[in-house]
Amino acid sequence: TSQFIETVFTRYVTVFFSHQWLSFGTPDPLGVQYRVMAASLRRVIADTGWEEANVQVWVDLASIPQSKPLLKQLAVQTIACYCAAAHAFVICAPTTIHADTGEVCNVQSYQRRMWCRCEQLCHVLRKGTGTMWCATTEDDCRRLGELDSEWLMSVLRVFEGDVTDEGDYLSIVLPILGLYAELYALELKR
């Protein structure tokens, strides 16, 4: 799988979409995030000058098998690799309502989610913030630039993020430790 990831990321440009699910059973029941993702993908391609034919998109529902628990678990363990290797990372956080809880979903609720923090952390530690965008509407997709200290602290506190399933905390321990170990090894070589 690491050879597959390396091949994909050297042959194609990959855009990773990070988002919170807007219901318990499906990520985007009204297609709000889909529309924002499509518009932001066009914006990222225009900003970077990439050729559309060479761009691949990573989004959890399509990129992680949902119906087979074992395959899903194995795929979840690779999320850190995909986040870290992606050429662009887009936070998709339009203001909308969660279909099951009735709570407002937006950038602030996105930032409270453990998975969203994990994905950001993996990308930031490997690529920095220069390849990150935040999309809140079909017309508003901006490069993040430098993260303010409050945002960065929430990303670093990945295990304090909200989850729907408490077991999710355990599923990211090894990928996060692996990324920290890799960074530590690089630091030792300096």
Disulfide bonds with the S-S distance in Angstrom:
none
